[in-house]
Amino acid sequence: MSDVPVELLPHLRRARDVADRNYAEPLDLAALAAAAGVSKYHFLRCFAAEYGETPMQYVTRRRIERASDLLRATNLTVTEVCGLVGYSSLGSFSQRFTELVGMTPSEYQRTQEGLRIPGCFVFMLGLKSAIPEKQAGGAVEYRRTESPAEEES
């Protein structure tokens, strides 16, 4: 059990939710602390005590998890995935991916079997509707997009 005050937990969850929703955007400690409504250093200490990693380690892990989903499920290039998950440097992305996954993004993509969603559909339908997202409680939600033929009938 952490030493984080119980009344601060909803604020930490709010900041974590902001990180989950905006992982592809530039995020920094100050922005996440502002979402929690506390100073950045207090936020850093409490977040690490509660979740076992710093806020930026959490954001990095979420970005790499999302990248692995995209590399597994789509035919997007590593460079495209790099940009979609919030990295501006392919080198930094590849280094972090390799540290957390144990292989380069290209190696990971080659090892994944199965049908892939064409990248054009991912962009056409919107990234969030083409790739499943875990919801609260562990459920996976797929948002269906009606095709023009289905809308006419």
DSSP file (Angstrom, degrees, kcal/mol; ACC not computed):
  #  RESIDUE AA STRUCTURE BP1 BP2  ACC     N-H-->O    O-->H-N    N-H-->O    O-->H-N    TCO  KAPPA ALPHA  PHI   PSI    X-CA   Y-CA   Z-CA
    1    1 A M              0   0    0      0, 0.0     2,-0.1     0, 0.0    49,-0.0   0.000 360.0 360.0 360.0 134.4    0.0    0.0    0.0
    2    2 A S        -     0   0    0     48,-0.1    48,-0.1     1,-0.1    44,-0.0  -0.350 360.0-123.2 -83.7 166.6    1.4    3.4   -0.9
    3    3 A D        +     0   0    0     -2,-0.1    -1,-0.1     2,-0.1    47,-0.1   0.180  68.0 128.9 -92.0  16.1    1.6    6.4    1.3
    4    4 A V        -     0   0    0     42,-0.1     5,-0.1     1,-0.1    -2,-0.1  -0.568  69.5-107.5 -75.2 130.9   -0.5    8.5   -1.1
    5    5 A P    >>  -     0   0    0      0, 0.0     3,-1.8     0, 0.0     4,-0.7  -0.335  22.7-128.3 -58.8 136.5   -3.4   10.3    0.5
    6    6 A V  G >4 S+     0   0    0      1,-0.3     3,-1.0     2,-0.2    -2,-0.1   0.846 107.2  60.1 -56.2 -37.4   -6.7    8.7   -0.5
    7    7 A E  G 34 S+     0   0    0      1,-0.2     4,-0.3     2,-0.1    -1,-0.3   0.687 101.4  55.5 -68.5 -15.6   -8.2   12.0   -1.5
    8    8 A L  G <> S+     0   0    0     -3,-1.8     4,-2.0     1,-0.1     3,-0.5   0.682  85.4  83.3 -87.2 -18.8   -5.4   12.4   -4.1
    9    9 A L  H <X S+     0   0    0     -3,-1.0     4,-2.6    -4,-0.7     5,-0.2   0.880  87.5  51.4 -57.2 -44.6   -6.1    9.1   -5.9
   10   10 A P  H  > S+     0   0    0      0, 0.0     4,-2.1     0, 0.0    -1,-0.2   0.870 110.2  51.5 -61.2 -32.7   -8.9   10.5   -8.1
   11   11 A H  H  > S+     0   0    0     -3,-0.5     4,-2.0    -4,-0.3    -2,-0.2   0.887 109.7  48.4 -69.6 -39.0   -6.6   13.3   -9.2
   12   12 A L  H  X S+     0   0    0     -4,-2.0     4,-2.4     2,-0.2    -1,-0.2   0.903 111.2  50.7 -66.2 -40.8   -3.9   10.9  -10.1
   13   13 A R  H  X S+     0   0    0     -4,-2.6     4,-2.6     2,-0.2    -2,-0.2   0.890 107.8  53.7 -63.2 -38.8   -6.3    8.7  -12.0
   14   14 A R  H  X S+     0   0    0     -4,-2.1     4,-2.2     2,-0.2    -2,-0.2   0.929 110.2  46.5 -61.4 -45.2   -7.5   11.8  -13.9
   15   15 A A  H  X S+     0   0    0     -4,-2.0     4,-2.2     2,-0.2    -2,-0.2   0.895 111.9  51.0 -64.5 -39.8   -3.9   12.6  -14.9
   16   16 A R  H  X S+     0   0    0     -4,-2.4     4,-2.4     2,-0.2    -2,-0.2   0.891 109.3  51.2 -64.5 -38.6   -3.4    9.0  -16.0
   17   17 A D  H  X S+     0   0    0     -4,-2.6     4,-2.6     2,-0.2     5,-0.2   0.891 107.5  52.7 -64.4 -39.4   -6.5    9.2  -18.0
   18   18 A V  H  X S+     0   0    0     -4,-2.2     4,-2.2     1,-0.2    -2,-0.2   0.924 110.5  48.1 -60.3 -43.8   -5.3   12.3  -19.7
   19   19 A A  H  < S+     0   0    0     -4,-2.2     4,-0.3     1,-0.2    -2,-0.2   0.897 111.5  50.3 -63.4 -40.7   -2.1   10.5  -20.6
   20   20 A D  H >< S+     0   0    0     -4,-2.4     3,-0.6     1,-0.2    -2,-0.2   0.904 115.8  41.3 -64.4 -41.9   -4.0    7.5  -21.9
   21   21 A R  H 3< S+     0   0    0     -4,-2.6     3,-0.2     1,-0.2    -2,-0.2   0.812 125.0  34.8 -75.6 -30.4   -6.2    9.7  -24.1
   22   22 A N  T >< S+     0   0    0     -4,-2.2     3,-2.0    -5,-0.2    -1,-0.2  -0.001  71.8 127.9-116.9  27.7   -3.5   12.0  -25.3
   23   23 A Y  T <  S+     0   0    0     -3,-0.6     4,-0.2     1,-0.3    -1,-0.2   0.783  74.9  55.0 -57.8 -27.9   -0.5    9.7  -25.6
   24   24 A A  T 3  S+     0   0    0     -3,-0.2    -1,-0.3     2,-0.1    62,-0.1   0.580  97.3  80.3 -83.3  -9.0    0.2   10.8  -29.2
   25   25 A E  S <  S-     0   0    0     -3,-2.0     2,-0.5    -6,-0.1    -3,-0.0  -0.559 101.2 -86.6 -92.1 159.0    0.4   14.5  -28.2
   26   26 A P        -     0   0    0      0, 0.0     2,-0.4     0, 0.0    -1,-0.1  -0.544  56.0-177.5 -64.6 118.9    3.4   16.2  -26.6
   27   27 A L        +     0   0    0     -2,-0.5     2,-0.3    -4,-0.2     3,-0.0  -0.949   7.6 178.1-121.2 140.2    3.0   15.6  -22.9
   28   28 A D     >  -     0   0    0     -2,-0.4     4,-2.0     1,-0.1     5,-0.2  -0.874  44.3-100.0-134.0 171.7    5.2   16.8  -20.1
   29   29 A L  H  > S+     0   0    0     -2,-0.3     4,-2.6     1,-0.2     5,-0.2   0.876 119.2  54.9 -58.9 -40.9    5.2   16.6  -16.3
   30   30 A A  H  > S+     0   0    0      1,-0.2     4,-2.2     2,-0.2    -1,-0.2   0.899 107.8  49.0 -62.8 -41.4    3.7   20.1  -15.9
   31   31 A A  H  > S+     0   0    0      2,-0.2     4,-1.8    -3,-0.2    -1,-0.2   0.908 113.8  45.5 -66.0 -41.9    0.7   19.3  -18.1
   32   32 A L  H  X S+     0   0    0     -4,-2.0     4,-1.5     2,-0.2    -2,-0.2   0.889 112.4  51.1 -69.4 -38.3   -0.1   16.1  -16.3
   33   33 A A  H  X>S+     0   0    0     -4,-2.6     5,-1.9    -5,-0.2     4,-1.2   0.890 108.1  53.0 -64.2 -38.6    0.4   17.7  -12.9
   34   34 A A  H  <5S+     0   0    0     -4,-2.2    -1,-0.2     1,-0.2    -2,-0.2   0.889 105.8  53.6 -63.2 -38.7   -2.0   20.4  -14.0
   35   35 A A  H  <5S+     0   0    0     -4,-1.8    -1,-0.2     1,-0.2    -2,-0.2   0.842 112.1  45.3 -63.7 -32.2   -4.6   17.8  -14.9
   36   36 A A  H  <5S-     0   0    0     -4,-1.5    -1,-0.2     2,-0.2    -2,-0.2   0.654 110.3-127.2 -83.8 -16.9   -4.2   16.4  -11.4
   37   37 A G  T  <5S+     0   0    0     -4,-1.2     2,-0.3     1,-0.3    -3,-0.2   0.787  71.8 102.1  77.2  27.7   -4.4   19.8   -9.9
   38   38 A V  S   <S-     0   0    0     -5,-1.9    -1,-0.3   -27,-0.1    -2,-0.2  -0.871  81.4 -77.9-134.7 168.9   -1.2   19.6   -7.8
   39   39 A S     >  -     0   0    0     -2,-0.3     4,-2.7     1,-0.1     5,-0.2  -0.298  44.5-116.5 -64.8 154.2    2.4   20.8   -8.1
   40   40 A K  H  > S+     0   0    0      1,-0.2     4,-2.4     2,-0.2    -1,-0.1   0.849 112.7  48.3 -66.2 -33.5    4.6   18.9  -10.6
   41   41 A Y  H  > S+     0   0    0      2,-0.2     4,-2.1     1,-0.2    -1,-0.2   0.887 113.4  46.5 -75.7 -37.1    7.0   17.6   -7.9
   42   42 A H  H  > S+     0   0    0      2,-0.2     4,-2.6     1,-0.2     5,-0.2   0.916 113.9  50.4 -65.8 -42.4    4.3   16.5   -5.6
   43   43 A F  H  X S+     0   0    0     -4,-2.7     4,-3.1     1,-0.2     5,-0.3   0.928 108.9  51.5 -59.4 -47.0    2.5   14.9   -8.5
   44   44 A L  H  X S+     0   0    0     -4,-2.4     4,-2.1     1,-0.2     5,-0.2   0.925 112.9  44.6 -57.8 -47.8    5.8   13.1   -9.6
   45   45 A R  H  X S+     0   0    0     -4,-2.1     4,-2.1     2,-0.2    -1,-0.2   0.935 117.5  43.8 -63.6 -46.9    6.3   11.7   -6.1
   46   46 A C  H  X S+     0   0    0     -4,-2.6     4,-2.4     2,-0.2     5,-0.2   0.908 113.3  50.4 -68.9 -41.8    2.7   10.6   -5.6
   47   47 A F  H  X S+     0   0    0     -4,-3.1     4,-3.0    -5,-0.2     6,-0.4   0.939 113.1  46.4 -61.1 -47.4    2.3    9.1   -9.1
   48   48 A A  H  X S+     0   0    0     -4,-2.1     4,-1.7    -5,-0.3    -1,-0.2   0.884 113.0  49.9 -63.6 -38.6    5.5    7.1   -8.7
   49   49 A A  H  < S+     0   0    0     -4,-2.1    -1,-0.2    -5,-0.2    -2,-0.2   0.893 118.2  38.9 -66.5 -39.2    4.5    5.9   -5.2
   50   50 A E  H  < S+     0   0    0     -4,-2.4    -2,-0.2    -5,-0.2    -3,-0.2   0.904 129.4  26.1 -79.1 -43.0    1.0    4.8   -6.4
   51   51 A Y  H  < S-     0   0    0     -4,-3.0    -3,-0.2     2,-0.3    -2,-0.2   0.501  97.3-121.8-106.3  -5.7    1.8    3.3   -9.8
   52   52 A G  S  < S+     0   0    0     -4,-1.7     2,-0.3    -5,-0.4    -4,-0.2   0.603  85.4  67.2  77.9  10.1    5.4    2.2   -9.4
   53   53 A E  S    S-     0   0    0     -6,-0.4    -2,-0.3    -5,-0.0    -1,-0.1  -0.979  87.7 -98.0-154.2 156.7    6.7    4.3  -12.3
   54   54 A T     >  -     0   0    0     -2,-0.3     4,-2.2     1,-0.1     5,-0.2  -0.314  40.3-107.2 -72.3 161.9    7.1    8.0  -13.1
   55   55 A P  H  > S+     0   0    0      0, 0.0     4,-2.4     0, 0.0     5,-0.1   0.897 121.4  48.8 -56.5 -40.9    4.5    9.8  -15.2
   56   56 A M  H  > S+     0   0    0      2,-0.2     4,-2.4     1,-0.2     5,-0.2   0.833 108.3  53.1 -73.3 -30.1    6.8   10.0  -18.1
   57   57 A Q  H  > S+     0   0    0      2,-0.2     4,-2.6     1,-0.2    -1,-0.2   0.895 109.8  50.5 -65.0 -38.9    7.7    6.3  -17.9
   58   58 A Y  H  X S+     0   0    0     -4,-2.2     4,-2.6     2,-0.2    -2,-0.2   0.939 110.5  47.9 -62.4 -47.5    4.0    5.6  -17.9
   59   59 A V  H  X S+     0   0    0     -4,-2.4     4,-2.5     1,-0.2    -2,-0.2   0.921 112.6  49.5 -60.4 -44.4    3.5    7.7  -21.0
   60   60 A T  H  X S+     0   0    0     -4,-2.4     4,-2.4     1,-0.2    -1,-0.2   0.926 111.0  49.1 -61.1 -45.4    6.4    6.0  -22.7
   61   61 A R  H  X S+     0   0    0     -4,-2.6     4,-2.6     1,-0.2    -2,-0.2   0.916 111.4  49.4 -61.3 -43.5    5.1    2.6  -21.9
   62   62 A R  H  X S+     0   0    0     -4,-2.6     4,-2.5     2,-0.2    -1,-0.2   0.906 110.7  50.5 -62.7 -41.6    1.6    3.5  -23.2
   63   63 A R  H  X S+     0   0    0     -4,-2.5     4,-2.4     1,-0.2    -2,-0.2   0.916 112.8  45.6 -62.8 -42.7    3.1    4.8  -26.4
   64   64 A I  H  X S+     0   0    0     -4,-2.4     4,-2.5     2,-0.2    -2,-0.2   0.878 111.4  52.2 -71.0 -37.1    5.1    1.6  -27.0
   65   65 A E  H  X S+     0   0    0     -4,-2.6     4,-1.9     2,-0.2    -2,-0.2   0.928 112.4  46.2 -60.6 -44.4    2.1   -0.6  -26.1
   66   66 A R  H  X S+     0   0    0     -4,-2.5     4,-2.4     1,-0.2    -2,-0.2   0.898 110.9  52.7 -65.8 -40.5    0.1    1.3  -28.7
   67   67 A A  H  X S+     0   0    0     -4,-2.4     4,-2.9     1,-0.2     5,-0.2   0.909 107.6  51.1 -61.9 -41.9    2.9    1.1  -31.2
   68   68 A S  H  X S+     0   0    0     -4,-2.5     4,-1.9     2,-0.2    -1,-0.2   0.885 109.1  51.8 -65.0 -36.4    3.1   -2.7  -30.8
   69   69 A D  H  X S+     0   0    0     -4,-1.9     4,-2.5     2,-0.2    -2,-0.2   0.939 112.7  45.1 -60.8 -46.8   -0.7   -2.9  -31.4
   70   70 A L  H  X S+     0   0    0     -4,-2.4     4,-2.1     1,-0.2     6,-0.4   0.899 112.5  50.0 -66.1 -41.3   -0.3   -0.9  -34.6
   71   71 A L  H  < S+     0   0    0     -4,-2.9    -1,-0.2     1,-0.2    -2,-0.2   0.847 116.6  43.0 -65.7 -32.8    2.7   -2.9  -35.8
   72   72 A R  H  < S+     0   0    0     -4,-1.9    -2,-0.2    -5,-0.2    -1,-0.2   0.865 123.2  34.0 -78.3 -38.2    0.8   -6.1  -35.1
   73   73 A A  H  < S+     0   0    0     -4,-2.5    44,-3.6    -5,-0.2     2,-0.2   0.604 114.4  46.6-101.0 -13.1   -2.6   -5.1  -36.5
   74   74 A T  B  < S-a  117   0A   0     -4,-2.1    57,-0.0    42,-0.3    42,-0.0  -0.746  70.0-126.7-125.4 171.0   -1.8   -2.8  -39.5
   75   75 A N        +     0   0    0     42,-1.8    -4,-0.1    -2,-0.2    44,-0.1   0.035  63.5 134.8-103.8  26.3    0.4   -2.7  -42.5
   76   76 A L        -     0   0    0     -6,-0.4    -2,-0.1    41,-0.2     2,-0.1  -0.380  59.3-109.6 -69.1 151.4    1.7    0.8  -41.5
   77   77 A T     >  -     0   0    0      1,-0.1     4,-2.4    -2,-0.1     5,-0.2  -0.358  25.9-110.2 -76.1 163.5    5.4    1.4  -41.7
   78   78 A V  H  > S+     0   0    0      1,-0.2     4,-2.6     2,-0.2     5,-0.1   0.886 120.6  54.3 -60.3 -39.3    7.6    1.8  -38.6
   79   79 A T  H  > S+     0   0    0      2,-0.2     4,-1.8     1,-0.2    -1,-0.2   0.905 108.4  48.1 -63.3 -41.8    8.0    5.5  -39.5
   80   80 A E  H  > S+     0   0    0      2,-0.2     4,-2.1     1,-0.2    -2,-0.2   0.926 112.9  47.9 -64.3 -44.3    4.2    6.0  -39.7
   81   81 A V  H  X S+     0   0    0     -4,-2.4     4,-1.7     1,-0.2     6,-0.2   0.905 106.3  58.9 -62.5 -41.4    3.7    4.2  -36.4
   82   82 A C  H  <>S+     0   0    0     -4,-2.6     5,-2.1     1,-0.2     3,-0.3   0.924 110.5  41.6 -53.2 -48.8    6.4    6.3  -34.8
   83   83 A G  H ><5S+     0   0    0     -4,-1.8     3,-1.2     1,-0.2    -1,-0.2   0.860 110.3  57.5 -68.8 -36.5    4.6    9.5  -35.7
   84   84 A L  H 3<5S+     0   0    0     -4,-2.1    -1,-0.2     1,-0.2    -2,-0.2   0.780 106.0  49.3 -68.0 -26.5    1.2    8.2  -34.7
   85   85 A V  T 3<5S-     0   0    0     -4,-1.7    -1,-0.2    -3,-0.3    -2,-0.2   0.307 126.1 -92.6 -99.7  10.1    2.2    7.4  -31.2
   86   86 A G  T < 5S+     0   0    0     -3,-1.2     2,-0.4     1,-0.3    -3,-0.2   0.578  80.6 129.1 100.7   9.6    3.8   10.7  -30.4
   87   87 A Y      < -     0   0    0     -5,-2.1    -1,-0.3    -6,-0.2    -2,-0.1  -0.813  33.1-174.1 -98.2 139.1    7.5   10.4  -31.3
   88   88 A S  S    S+     0   0    0     -2,-0.4     2,-0.5     1,-0.1    -1,-0.1   0.551  74.1  63.5-101.1 -12.5    9.2   12.9  -33.6
   89   89 A S     >  -     0   0    0      1,-0.1     4,-2.3    -7,-0.1     5,-0.2  -0.956  62.5-160.7-117.8 119.9   12.4   10.9  -33.8
   90   90 A L  H  > S+     0   0    0     -2,-0.5     4,-2.8     1,-0.2     5,-0.2   0.861  95.5  55.3 -63.5 -35.5   12.5    7.5  -35.3
   91   91 A G  H  > S+     0   0    0      2,-0.2     4,-2.3     1,-0.2    -1,-0.2   0.926 109.1  45.2 -63.8 -45.5   15.8    6.8  -33.5
   92   92 A S  H  > S+     0   0    0      2,-0.2     4,-2.5     1,-0.2     5,-0.2   0.912 114.2  50.0 -63.8 -42.5   14.3    7.6  -30.1
   93   93 A F  H  X S+     0   0    0     -4,-2.3     4,-2.9     1,-0.2     5,-0.2   0.948 112.0  46.7 -60.4 -49.7   11.2    5.5  -30.9
   94   94 A S  H  X S+     0   0    0     -4,-2.8     4,-2.5     1,-0.2    -1,-0.2   0.889 112.5  50.6 -62.0 -39.8   13.3    2.5  -32.0
   95   95 A Q  H  X S+     0   0    0     -4,-2.3     4,-2.2    -5,-0.2    -1,-0.2   0.944 114.2  42.8 -64.0 -48.2   15.6    2.7  -29.0
   96   96 A R  H  X S+     0   0    0     -4,-2.5     4,-2.3     2,-0.2     5,-0.3   0.914 114.0  51.7 -64.8 -42.6   12.7    2.9  -26.5
   97   97 A F  H  X>S+     0   0    0     -4,-2.9     4,-3.1    -5,-0.2     5,-0.6   0.934 111.2  47.5 -58.9 -47.1   10.7    0.2  -28.3
   98   98 A T  H  X5S+     0   0    0     -4,-2.5     4,-1.7    -5,-0.2    -1,-0.2   0.891 111.1  51.6 -62.9 -40.6   13.8   -2.1  -28.3
   99   99 A E  H  <5S+     0   0    0     -4,-2.2    -1,-0.2    -5,-0.2    -2,-0.2   0.905 120.1  33.7 -61.9 -42.1   14.4   -1.5  -24.6
  100  100 A L  H  <5S+     0   0    0     -4,-2.3    -2,-0.2    -5,-0.1    -1,-0.2   0.825 129.3  31.8 -87.2 -32.7   10.8   -2.3  -23.6
  101  101 A V  H  <5S-     0   0    0     -4,-3.1    -3,-0.2    -5,-0.3    -2,-0.2   0.745  97.8-124.5 -99.4 -27.8    9.9   -5.1  -26.1
  102  102 A G  S  <<S+     0   0    0     -4,-1.7     2,-0.3    -5,-0.6    -4,-0.2   0.480  82.6  59.0  96.4   1.9   13.3   -6.7  -26.6
  103  103 A M  S    S-     0   0    0     -6,-0.4    -2,-0.2     0, 0.0    -1,-0.2  -0.973  91.4 -88.2-153.1 162.5   13.5   -6.4  -30.4
  104  104 A T     >  -     0   0    0     -2,-0.3     4,-2.7     1,-0.1     5,-0.2  -0.277  41.3-109.9 -69.1 160.1   13.4   -3.6  -32.9
  105  105 A P  H  > S+     0   0    0      0, 0.0     4,-2.5     0, 0.0     5,-0.2   0.894 120.1  50.9 -57.5 -39.8   10.1   -2.4  -34.3
  106  106 A S  H  > S+     0   0    0      2,-0.2     4,-2.2     1,-0.2     5,-0.1   0.922 111.1  47.2 -65.0 -43.7   10.9   -3.9  -37.7
  107  107 A E  H  > S+     0   0    0      2,-0.2     4,-1.7     1,-0.2    -1,-0.2   0.925 112.3  50.8 -61.6 -44.1   11.8   -7.3  -36.1
  108  108 A Y  H  X S+     0   0    0     -4,-2.7     4,-0.8     1,-0.2     3,-0.2   0.928 109.9  49.5 -59.3 -46.2    8.6   -7.2  -34.0
  109  109 A Q  H >< S+     0   0    0     -4,-2.5     3,-0.7     1,-0.2    -1,-0.2   0.894 109.7  51.4 -62.4 -40.3    6.5   -6.4  -37.1
  110  110 A R  H 3< S+     0   0    0     -4,-2.2    -1,-0.2     1,-0.2    -2,-0.2   0.822 107.2  53.8 -66.3 -30.8    8.0   -9.3  -39.0
  111  111 A T  H 3< S+     0   0    0     -4,-1.7     2,-0.4    -3,-0.2    -1,-0.2   0.639  88.8  94.2 -80.3 -13.1    7.4  -11.8  -36.2
  112  112 A Q    <<  -     0   0    0     -4,-0.8     2,-0.2    -3,-0.7    -4,-0.0  -0.675  60.6-161.5 -86.6 128.9    3.7  -11.0  -36.0
  113  113 A E        +     0   0    0     -2,-0.4     2,-0.1     2,-0.0    -2,-0.1  -0.567  39.2  60.7-101.4 166.2    1.4  -13.2  -38.0
  114  114 A G  S    S-     0   0    0     -2,-0.2     2,-0.2     2,-0.0    -2,-0.0  -0.363  86.2 -39.8 110.9 173.2   -2.1  -12.7  -39.2
  115  115 A L        -     0   0    0     -2,-0.1     2,-0.4     1,-0.0    -2,-0.0  -0.489  54.8-149.6 -74.9 142.4   -4.2  -10.4  -41.3
  116  116 A R        -     0   0    0     -2,-0.2   -42,-0.3   -41,-0.0   -43,-0.1  -0.870  16.9-116.9-114.6 147.4   -3.4   -6.7  -41.1
  117  117 A I  B     -a   74   0A   0    -44,-3.6   -42,-1.8    -2,-0.4   -41,-0.2  -0.700  40.9-111.6 -77.9 125.4   -5.6   -3.7  -41.5
  118  118 A P    >>  -     0   0    0      0, 0.0     4,-1.5     0, 0.0     3,-1.1  -0.342  20.9-126.1 -59.0 138.6   -4.4   -1.7  -44.6
  119  119 A G  H 3> S+     0   0    0      1,-0.3     4,-2.3     2,-0.2     5,-0.2   0.819 107.6  62.8 -56.1 -34.2   -3.0    1.6  -43.5
  120  120 A C  H 3> S+     0   0    0      1,-0.2     4,-2.4     2,-0.2    -1,-0.3   0.868 104.5  48.0 -62.7 -34.2   -5.3    3.5  -45.8
  121  121 A F  H <> S+     0   0    0     -3,-1.1     4,-2.8     2,-0.2     5,-0.3   0.871 107.6  55.3 -71.9 -36.5   -8.3    2.2  -43.9
  122  122 A V  H  X S+     0   0    0     -4,-1.5     4,-1.0     1,-0.2     8,-0.2   0.941 115.5  38.1 -59.6 -47.0   -6.8    3.1  -40.6
  123  123 A F  H  < S+     0   0    0     -4,-2.3    -2,-0.2     2,-0.2    -1,-0.2   0.887 117.1  51.1 -72.1 -38.9   -6.4    6.7  -41.8
  124  124 A M  H  < S+     0   0    0     -4,-2.4    -2,-0.2    -5,-0.2    -3,-0.2   0.911 118.1  36.6 -65.7 -43.2   -9.7    6.8  -43.6
  125  125 A L  H  < S-     0   0    0     -4,-2.8    -1,-0.2    -5,-0.1     4,-0.2   0.628 122.4-100.1 -85.7 -13.6  -11.8    5.5  -40.7
  126  126 A G    >X  -     0   0    0     -4,-1.0     4,-1.3    -5,-0.3     3,-1.0   0.313  28.2-101.5  95.5 130.5   -9.8    7.3  -38.1
  127  127 A L  H 3> S+     0   0    0      1,-0.3     4,-1.3     2,-0.2     3,-0.3   0.851 118.7  52.2 -54.1 -42.1   -7.2    5.6  -36.0
  128  128 A K  H 34 S+     0   0    0      1,-0.2    15,-0.3     2,-0.2    -1,-0.3   0.793 110.7  47.3 -71.1 -26.6   -9.4    5.2  -32.9
  129  129 A S  H <4 S+     0   0    0     -3,-1.0    14,-0.3    -7,-0.2    -1,-0.2   0.697 112.0  49.8 -86.6 -17.0  -12.2    3.5  -34.8
  130  130 A A  H  < S+     0   0    0     -4,-1.3    -2,-0.2    -3,-0.3    -1,-0.2   0.719 108.4  53.0 -91.9 -22.0   -9.9    1.1  -36.7
  131  131 A I  S  < S-     0   0    0     -4,-1.3    -1,-0.1    -5,-0.2    12,-0.1  -0.947  89.2-115.8-117.6 131.7   -7.9   -0.2  -33.7
  132  132 A P        -     0   0    0      0, 0.0     2,-0.4     0, 0.0    10,-0.2  -0.336  26.6-155.6 -65.8 146.2   -9.6   -1.7  -30.6
  133  133 A E  E     -B  141   0B   0      8,-1.3     8,-2.0    -5,-0.1     2,-0.3  -0.973  18.7-118.7-121.0 137.0   -9.1    0.2  -27.3
  134  134 A K  E     -B  140   0B   0     -2,-0.4     6,-0.2     6,-0.2     2,-0.2  -0.579  32.5-157.4 -72.0 133.7   -9.4   -1.4  -23.9
  135  135 A Q    >   -     0   0    0      4,-3.9     3,-1.7    -2,-0.3     4,-0.2  -0.534  37.3 -63.9-103.1 173.2  -12.1    0.2  -21.8
  136  136 A A  G >  S+     0   0    0      1,-0.3     3,-0.6    -2,-0.2    -1,-0.2  -0.304 124.7  31.1 -55.5 138.8  -12.5    0.3  -18.1
  137  137 A G  G 3  S-     0   0    0      1,-0.2    -1,-0.3    -3,-0.1    -3,-0.0   0.489 128.0 -80.0  87.5   3.7  -13.0   -3.2  -16.7
  138  138 A G  G <  S+     0   0    0     -3,-1.7    -1,-0.2     1,-0.3    -2,-0.2   0.432  86.8 142.4  86.3  -2.1  -10.9   -4.8  -19.4
  139  139 A A    <   -     0   0    0     -3,-0.6    -4,-3.9    -4,-0.2     2,-0.5  -0.403  45.3-135.2 -72.3 150.8  -13.6   -4.8  -22.1
  140  140 A V  E     -B  134   0B   0     -6,-0.2     2,-0.5    -2,-0.1    -6,-0.2  -0.915  16.4-156.5-108.3 134.0  -12.5   -4.1  -25.7
  141  141 A E  E     -B  133   0B   0     -8,-2.0    -8,-1.3    -2,-0.5     2,-0.5  -0.933   9.1-171.6-115.1 130.3  -14.6   -1.7  -27.7
  142  142 A Y        -     0   0    0     -2,-0.5     2,-0.6   -10,-0.2   -13,-0.1  -0.980  15.1-147.5-114.2 128.4  -14.7   -1.6  -31.5
  143  143 A R        -     0   0    0     -2,-0.5     2,-0.4   -14,-0.3    -2,-0.0  -0.864  16.0-141.9 -96.4 124.3  -16.6    1.2  -33.1
  144  144 A R        -     0   0    0     -2,-0.6     2,-0.5   -14,-0.0   -14,-0.1  -0.670   7.0-152.9 -88.3 136.1  -18.3    0.2  -36.3
  145  145 A T        -     0   0    0     -2,-0.4     2,-0.2   -16,-0.1   -20,-0.0  -0.944  19.1-127.6-108.5 124.8  -18.3    2.6  -39.2
  146  146 A E        -     0   0    0     -2,-0.5     0, 0.0     1,-0.1     0, 0.0  -0.459  19.5-131.2 -70.6 138.1  -21.2    2.2  -41.7
  147  147 A S     >  -     0   0    0     -2,-0.2     4,-1.8     1,-0.1     3,-0.4  -0.526  26.0-108.7 -82.2 159.2  -20.3    1.8  -45.3
  148  148 A P  H  > S+     0   0    0      0, 0.0     4,-1.4     0, 0.0    -1,-0.1   0.853 119.9  55.5 -56.9 -35.1  -22.2    4.0  -47.8
  149  149 A A  H  > S+     0   0    0      1,-0.2     4,-0.9     2,-0.2     3,-0.1   0.885 107.9  48.0 -65.7 -38.2  -24.0    0.9  -49.1
  150  150 A E  H  4 S+     0   0    0     -3,-0.4    -1,-0.2     1,-0.2     3,-0.1   0.820 107.5  56.0 -71.5 -30.9  -25.3    0.0  -45.7
  151  151 A E  H  < S+     0   0    0     -4,-1.8    -1,-0.2     1,-0.2    -2,-0.2   0.831 104.4  53.6 -70.4 -31.3  -26.5    3.6  -45.1
  152  152 A E  H  <        0   0    0     -4,-1.4    -1,-0.2     1,-0.2    -2,-0.2   0.790 360.0 360.0 -75.0 -27.5  -28.7    3.6  -48.2
  153  153 A S     <        0   0    0     -4,-0.9    -1,-0.2    -3,-0.1    -2,-0.2   0.474 360.0 360.0 -84.0 360.0  -30.6    0.4  -47.3
